[in-house]
Amino acid sequence: MENWIKRGADAAETAAVDANVRETVERILDDVARRGDEAVRELSIKFDGWDREDYRLTADEIEACVARLRPRDLEDVRFAQAQVRNFAEHQRAALRDVEVETLPGVVLGHKNIPVQSAGCYVPGGKYPLLASAHMSVVTAKVAGVPRIVTCAPPYGGKPAPAIVAAQHLAGADEIYCLGGVQAVAAMALGTASIAPVDMLVGPGNAFVAEAKRQLFGRVGIDLLAGPTETLVIADETVDAELCATDLLGQAEHGPDSPAILLTTSEDLARATIAEVERLLKVLPTAAVASRAWAAHGGVCVAADDAEMVRIADRIASEHVQVMTRDPDYFLANMRNYGALFLGPRTNVAYGDKVIGTNHTLPTRKAARYTGGLWVGKFLKTCTYQKVLTDEAAALVGGYCSRLCALEGFVGHGEQANIRVRRHGGVDVPYGGVVGDA
């Protein structure tokens, strides 16, 4: 039976924070919708201390940012983007258009059509998260999106060179130095200087995630990607240092980032708690990670692997690091997760930065109904149908006429009847039913 040695914040506290986020985001979106660029500028000054004539970076500014990176830095960015591109291309190849003759003379099909524009948000307030540019822009490019817009906040009072370089090398068509809800709102709603996009993608803090939620419907979104979550599943085959390192490696994202250890070993559980406290004394980002661990850290002891699967599926974490005797057991049996990292040789940081899978993943239990960002998110699977023969038109029309009558849709039925009359030689009275006794 599960035993929680340490728990994070309760649901009531989280709900109170959520309510404040919702109200704040609603006001900002309304302001941008009404006042456009003027509101965006005021919000950028207020939240980022950042103002300029045009938030879109020029070609010269972009090249200057690229030039500020060392050759090794650029090589590393290109390597990471090559891994993301390679995996995305394999995913795209798995998505095939379909055309099949389902009845003689009846052809059905679907095409995978890319959205025509995408807005990619790249977080960068606390850290210049250039990896998010790989994950969104490269993936959209592989999908075939013709217009890709990126927004990232200033870092240290100016465009972050690494983020700008990553956006440019990934293939972004328009690069804006603009952050937060105002950036997401500008891309989705459009302003005088920023043409609206069809879809928003990319991770962000709770405010960015809430903005995407409220904008969904006016534009498409990839998923609700809020504060980072990590779940470490471990048994006695690994040590406390490894578990603590993987927990804190994600907790440093922000003070609202849950980090949970789930284990069958109480000894490992208690040793990991002690190791976390030790590492927090030396970790340079401990100011953030310690707040996350105190407020949202959790440690749970389960009876066996099967119980760990049940608990993990209930948690539905964004990242799940599995370090057990048989990690493939979790691959075979788990159902709710953003991404799995199997075995002690891999870790969430590999997925976040370089290995090739996408790091924009579902949070807040959204893994129960969606996976993460991938090339398919940028594609619309649109169906079509063709009826090639008179016989097929009359055959389908007869069934359609009678089914419409069951529902009381006379106009629908007449769409079928006119084709039965013309192609099947059956004299169906206007508003009648084919084969009506």
N, C-alpha and C positions, 0 to 999 in steps of 0.2 A: 504494500500500500504506500502511496506517495507521501513523502515527509518533507515539507518545506522548511529548511533550516534558515533561509533568508528570503524575504519577499520584497517586491518593489512597491511603488505607489498604488493606492487602492483606486477603484473605479470612480468613486465620487470626486476625488481630487483631479483625476484626469478629465472628467466631464466638465468640471468648472473651468479648467484651462481651455478645453475645446470651445466652450461657449464664448469666451473672450476672443479667441482666434476667429471664430465665425463672424462675430460682429465687426471686428476690425477689418477683415477682408472685405466684407460686404460694403462697408463705407468707402474703401479704397477703389473697389471696382466701379461703384456708382460714380465716384469722382472722376475717374479716368474716362468712363463712358460719356460723361457730360462735358468735360473740359479738355480732354485729349492731351496734347503735348504740354499744355500749361500745367495740368495736374501732374503729369509724369515728371516734369522738371522740379516742381515743388516737393514731390515725394522723394525724388532722388537726392535733393539737397537735404531734406529732413532726415532721411534714414542712412544715406551713404556719404553725406557731405560732398556731393559730386555734382558739378554743373559744367555745362559746355554748350556751345551753339547747336551742335548736332551730335547726338549720342552714337551715331554710326561711325565706325572707324574708317579712315581713308586707307587707300592702298599703301601710301607711304607710311602711315602709322603702323599698319600691320607688318610691313617689311621691317620696320625698325624694331618691333617686338621680336620678330623671328631672329633678327641679327643679334639680339641681346643674349640669346641662349648659346651655350657652348656647343660645339659639334657633337660631343658625347650626349648632351641633353636632347638634341634634335634626333640623333640616332636612336635613343631610347624611346622617344615619342613615336617615331616611325615604326619601330619594332612592335610596340603595343598596338598601334593602329593596324599593322599588318595582321596581327593575331585576331583582332576583332573582325577585320574585313574577311579573313579566310573563313572563320566560323559562320559569319553572316552569309557568305556566298554559298556555303554548303546548305544552310537553312533555306536560302532562296531557291536553290536547285530542287529542294524537296517539295516546293509548292508549285504544282503543275496546273496549267489550264486543262480543263476537261471538256470534251465533246463526245456525246454518245447517242446512238439511235436507240431509244428506249422502247419504241414500237415501230413497226414499219411506217416510214414517212414522218416520224416524230423525232426531232433532234433537240436534245437539251445540252446545255453546257454552262461553264462558268469561266470567267477571266479574272486574273489577279491584277488589279489596276492600282498603281501607286497613288496616294493622295498627291495633290498638286502643289501643296506647300506645307512645310512643317516648321514650327517654332521650337527650338531646342534651348532649354534653360540649363545653364552650367553654374552650379553653386560656387561661391568663392568668397564669402564674407569672412569666415574664420580661416579657411585654408584655400589656396588656389587649386581647386579640384579639376585639373585639366583632363583627368580620365573620363569625366562625364562628357567631354567633347567627343572622345573616341566613340563612346557607347551610343550617343544619339546621332551625331552627324555621319559617321562612317556607316552606321546601320541604315540610315535613311538613304544615303547615296547608293548602297547596294540594292535597296528596294526600288530605286529609280525615281525618287522624289525630285522634281525639277527645280524647286526653289526651297532652299534651306536657310532659315534665319536663326542666328544664335544671339543670346543675351547672357552676359555674365557681369556681376558687379565689379566695381573697382576694388583693387587690393592695395592697401597702403596709399590711397589717394590718387591712383592712376590705373590704367588698364594693366592687368596682370600679364606680363610677357609670355609666361608659359601657357596660360589659358588661350591667349590670342593666337599664339603659334599653333597650338593643338587644333583650334577651330579652323584656322587657315589650312593647315596641312590635311585636315580631314575632308575639306572641300566645302566649307560653309560659303554661301553666296553673299550673305549680308551679316556683318559682325557688329553688334552694338555693345557698348560698355554701359550696361544698365542692369540693375539688380532688383531682387525682391518681387513683391506682388505687382509693383508698378510695371516691371518688365513683362511679366506674364500677361497682365491686363493689356499692355500696349500691343503685344504680339497677337493676342486673341481678338481684341476689339478693333484694333487699328487706330491710328491717329493721322494727322496731316503728314507726318514724316515717316511713319511706319505702316506699310500696307498689311492688312490682317492676314493671318495664316489659317489653314484649314484644321490644323492639329497641333496640340501642345505635347511635348514630351520632356522628360528629364526629371531628376530628383530635386529635392529641396527641403527646406525646413517645414515646420507645421503650417506656416502662413502660405508658403508657395503651394503646398499640397492642398490646402483648403481653397485657395484661389482656383486651382485646376478643377476641384470638385464643383465649385459654384459656376465655373465657365462651361462645364461639360453640357453639351447640347447646342450651345452656340458654336463650339468647336469640338472636335474629337480630342480625347486625351489617351495617353498610353495606359496609365494606371495611377492610383493614389500612392505616391512614393514619399512618405513622410520621414521622420527621424529614423536613423539606422537602428536595426534590431539584430541581435545575434543570439543564437542558442548553441551552446557547446554540449554535445552528447559524448560522454566519455565513460570508460570503465577503468579497472585497475591496470590495464595494459599501458596506460600513459601516466605521466607525472603531473603534479600540481603546477609546476612552472609553465609547462606547455599550455595547460588549461587557462591559467591566469593571464598569460600573455595574449592568448586569442580572445579572451573576454575584454581586456583593456584595450587591445588593438582596435576594437570597434567602439568601445565606450568613449574614446577620445573624440568621436565625431561631434558630440554635443551633450549637454547636461540632461537631455530628455531621451537619451539612447538606451533602451533596455539591453542588458547583458545577463544571460541566464546560463547556469550550469545545471545539466541534468545528468545524473550518474547513478549507477548501481552500487557505488562504493561510498559509504559514509566517511571512511578514512580519507578518500580523495576529496570529498566535498569539503571537509573541515581543513584539510591541508591547502586546498585552493583558496579558501577564504583568507587564510593566513598569508599565502603567497601574494594574493592581490594587495593586501595591506603593505607587504614588503615592497612590492614593485611601485606602488603609488608614492613611495618616499624617494624614488629615483627617476620616475618617468617624467620627462620634460613637459608633457601635456597633462600632468596629474591634476591641475586645477580644474580642468573640464572633466576628465575621466573619473575623478573621485566623486564629483557631484552626481554623475550618471550612475555610478556604482551604489552610492548611498541611497539615491531616490528610486532607481529602477533596476538595481542588481537583484538577482535571485539565485538561490541554490536549492535544488530539489533532489532527494534520494528516492529512487524507484526500486521495485522488487527485482525486475528483470528487464531484458530487452523489449519484450512485448509491451510491458507497461510504459517503458520510455517512448515507444512508438505512439501509444495512445495519448500520453501527455504532450508529446511534441506536436501531434496533429491538432490537439486542442489549442496549443499556443500559436501554431501557424506562423512561425517566425520568418522574417525576411531571409536571413542567413542561417543555415544549419551546418555546423562543423561537427562531423562524426569521427570520433577517435576511439574505436572499440575493437574488440577482437575480430568482429565480422561486420565491417561497415556496409558491405553489400546487402546485408539483411535490412538495413534501413532504406536503401535504394529500392529494394523490392517491396517493402511494406508501407513506407510513409506516403501520405497523400497530400498533405498541406504544408508547403514550404515555397519560399521564393527560389532558392538555389541550395543545392547540397554540395558540401565539400568533404569528400570521402577519404579518410585516412589521415594520419598525422603528417604526411609529407606535403599535403596541400593545406591551404588556409584561405580565409575570406579575403585577405589582402591580395592574394594572387588574382582572384576573381574581380576585385575592385579595380585593379590597376592594369593587368597585363595579359592574363592567360588566354583571353579571347571570348569567354562568355560575357553576357551583358550584366552590368552591375546595377541597372535601374530595375528594382525589384519591388514586389508588393509588401506593404507594411500594414500594421493594425489589423491583422487577421484577414486581409484581402487575399492571401494565398489560398484561402478556402475556395475561391472562385476564379482566380486569374493567375497566370504566370507573369514573368517579367517582360521588359521591353525586348523585342526581337524583330527581325526583318518583317515578319508577318503583320506586326502592328501597323506598319506603314502601308499595308495593302488592303484594298477593298475587294472582297471576293463577290463579284457581281454575276448574276445568272442571266442567261438568255435562252430563248426557245425558238425553234423553227418548225413549221408544219409544211411538208414538202409535197404532199399528194392530196387530191380530192378525197380519196378514201379515208385517209387519216383525219382530215378536217371533219368529215361527217361522223366518224367513229367517236372521236373525242367530244365532238359537239353534242352527240346524243346523251352521253353520260353527264356532260356539263349542264345541259338543259334540265335534266331531271333533278340533279343535285341543287341547282339554283331554286327550283320549285320547292324543294324541301325547306329552304331557308326563306322563301318569300321574296326573293330578288328577281322580279320580273324583267327589269332592264338588263340585268346580268344574263338571264336566260335567253333574252332575245339576241344578245351578242352571239350565243351559240346557235340559236335557231336559224338566223339568217345564213349561216354557213352550211347548216344541214340542208336548208332549202336549195342553196346554190350548188353545193358539191355532192349532196347525197340523193338528190331527186325526191326528197320527202317533203310533202306539203304540210308544213307546220304552221298553224294559224298564228297571227301576231299575238304575242303574249301567251301562247299555248305551250305545251310540253311535248317533246319528242317521245312517242310511244305511250302517251297518256291514254288509258283505257276508258 
